[in-house]
Amino acid sequence: MIELVLEEAAPADHERLFEIFSDVVARGEGYPESAPLTADRFAASWIDPPVVVVGRRADDVVGAYYLKPNFPGRAAHIANAGYVVAREHRGSGIGRRLVEDSIVRAGASGFDAIMFNLVFESNPGRQLYERLGWREIGRVPRAVDGEPAIMYWRDV
């Protein structure tokens, strides 16, 4: 098994991140964006946030996450995070490594909590989030295409 290396994203990673995220959006998996993915929506998630980390195996980006303030101003100490794993690499533990690393980096970046706004009820990552300490703090009925979503919170 090739080792997974986690490091801050570089401009050279943007094309591969766009490919991975475009696939997720096109399949309607876990993000509310509509297909096709636009350059502006991609930038908002994967270029603009203060922390973007990629997971690499050899020279291939196989997953990533971002951390950004969930709210402005006095509530900017609460992070929001998003994760993607390339379809062909799912189920190999990459997602867990990304989530665990994001908890550590959130604290090191000055955040004291991570909040997820809309985790689709069907998202298989929910079990991982709950095992790693997130707790449900609310529900949004019919959030995206009629599917309910859950809001999660975790102190870091």
C-alpha positions as CSV (number, residue, x, y, z in Angstrom):
1,M,0.0,0.0,0.0
2,I,1.3,3.4,-1.0
3,E,1.5,5.8,2.0
4,L,-0.9,8.7,2.2
5,V,0.8,12.1,2.6
6,L,-1.3,15.0,3.8
7,E,-0.1,18.5,2.9
8,E,-1.4,21.9,2.1
9,A,-2.8,22.2,-1.4
10,A,-0.7,23.9,-4.1
11,P,-1.9,25.7,-7.2
12,A,-0.7,22.6,-9.2
13,D,-3.4,20.6,-7.3
14,H,-6.3,22.7,-8.5
15,E,-7.0,20.7,-11.7
16,R,-7.1,17.4,-10.0
17,L,-9.3,18.8,-7.2
18,F,-11.6,20.2,-9.8
19,E,-11.9,16.7,-11.3
20,I,-12.7,15.0,-8.0
21,F,-15.1,17.7,-6.8
22,S,-16.8,17.8,-10.3
23,D,-17.5,14.1,-10.0
24,V,-19.0,14.4,-6.6
25,V,-21.2,17.3,-7.7
26,A,-22.3,15.5,-10.9
27,R,-23.3,12.4,-8.8
28,G,-25.1,14.6,-6.2
29,E,-23.0,13.1,-3.4
30,G,-22.9,15.1,-0.2
31,Y,-22.7,18.7,-1.5
32,P,-25.7,20.9,-2.5
33,E,-24.1,22.4,-5.6
34,S,-25.8,21.8,-8.9
35,A,-24.1,20.2,-11.9
36,P,-22.2,21.2,-13.8
37,L,-19.7,22.6,-11.3
38,T,-18.7,26.2,-12.1
39,A,-15.2,27.7,-11.6
40,D,-16.6,30.1,-9.1
41,R,-18.2,27.4,-6.9
42,F,-15.1,25.3,-7.1
43,A,-12.9,28.3,-6.0
44,A,-15.2,29.1,-3.1
45,S,-14.7,25.6,-1.8
46,W,-11.2,24.5,-2.8
47,I,-9.1,27.7,-3.5
48,D,-10.4,30.5,-1.3
49,P,-10.6,28.9,2.2
50,P,-7.6,29.6,4.5
51,V,-6.8,25.9,4.9
52,V,-7.0,23.4,2.1
53,V,-5.2,20.0,2.6
54,V,-4.8,17.3,0.0
55,G,-4.1,13.6,0.5
56,R,-1.6,12.2,-1.9
57,R,-0.6,8.7,-2.8
58,A,2.6,8.9,-4.9
59,D,2.0,12.0,-7.0
60,D,-1.8,11.6,-7.3
61,V,-4.2,13.7,-5.2
62,V,-6.8,11.2,-3.9
63,G,-8.7,13.3,-1.5
64,A,-8.9,16.7,0.2
65,Y,-10.5,18.8,2.8
66,Y,-11.0,22.5,3.5
67,L,-11.4,24.5,6.8
68,K,-12.9,27.9,6.8
69,P,-14.9,30.1,9.2
70,N,-18.5,28.9,9.3
71,F,-19.6,32.4,10.3
72,P,-18.1,35.9,10.1
73,G,-16.9,38.2,12.8
74,R,-17.3,37.2,16.4
75,A,-18.4,33.7,15.4
76,A,-15.4,33.1,13.1
77,H,-13.9,30.8,15.7
78,I,-16.3,28.1,14.5
79,A,-14.9,26.2,11.5
80,N,-16.8,24.6,8.6
81,A,-15.1,21.7,6.8
82,G,-15.8,19.7,3.7
83,Y,-14.2,16.5,2.5
84,V,-13.8,14.7,-0.8
85,V,-12.2,11.4,-1.7
86,A,-11.8,10.3,-5.4
87,R,-14.3,7.6,-6.2
88,E,-11.7,5.0,-7.0
89,H,-10.1,5.5,-3.6
90,R,-13.1,5.3,-1.3
91,G,-13.3,2.7,1.4
92,S,-9.6,2.6,1.9
93,G,-9.4,4.8,5.1
94,I,-8.5,8.1,3.3
95,G,-11.6,9.8,4.5
96,R,-10.9,9.0,8.1
97,R,-7.4,10.3,7.8
98,L,-8.6,13.5,6.3
99,V,-11.2,14.0,9.0
100,E,-8.8,13.2,11.8
101,D,-6.2,15.6,10.4
102,S,-8.8,18.4,10.0
103,I,-9.6,18.2,13.7
104,V,-5.9,18.8,14.6
105,R,-5.4,21.5,12.0
106,A,-8.6,23.3,13.0
107,G,-7.2,23.7,16.6
108,A,-3.8,24.8,15.3
109,S,-5.5,27.3,13.0
110,G,-7.3,29.0,15.9
111,F,-10.8,27.4,15.6
112,D,-12.3,25.9,18.7
113,A,-15.1,23.9,17.0
114,I,-16.1,22.4,13.6
115,M,-19.7,22.6,12.5
116,F,-21.2,20.9,9.5
117,N,-24.3,22.7,8.1
118,L,-25.9,20.2,5.8
119,V,-24.9,16.5,6.1
120,F,-27.4,14.7,3.9
121,E,-29.2,12.0,5.8
122,S,-28.0,9.4,3.3
123,N,-24.3,10.4,3.6
124,P,-22.3,7.3,4.6
125,G,-19.8,9.6,6.4
126,R,-22.2,10.3,9.1
127,Q,-21.2,7.2,11.1
128,L,-17.5,8.3,10.9
129,Y,-18.3,11.8,12.1
130,E,-20.3,10.5,15.0
131,R,-17.5,8.0,16.0
132,L,-15.0,10.9,15.9
133,G,-17.1,13.0,18.3
134,W,-19.5,15.1,16.2
135,R,-23.0,15.3,17.7
136,E,-26.2,16.2,16.0
137,I,-27.4,19.7,16.8
138,G,-30.3,20.1,14.4
139,R,-32.1,18.9,11.3
140,V,-33.2,20.6,8.2
141,P,-36.3,18.9,6.6
142,R,-36.3,18.7,2.8
143,A,-32.9,20.4,2.6
144,V,-31.8,19.3,-0.8
145,D,-34.1,17.7,-3.4
146,G,-36.4,16.7,-0.6
147,E,-33.8,14.9,1.4
148,P,-33.3,15.9,5.1
149,A,-30.0,17.1,6.3
150,I,-28.3,17.1,9.7
151,M,-26.2,19.8,11.4
152,Y,-23.3,18.5,13.4
153,W,-21.0,20.1,16.0
154,R,-17.7,19.1,17.5
155,D,-15.3,20.9,19.8
156,V,-11.6,20.7,18.8
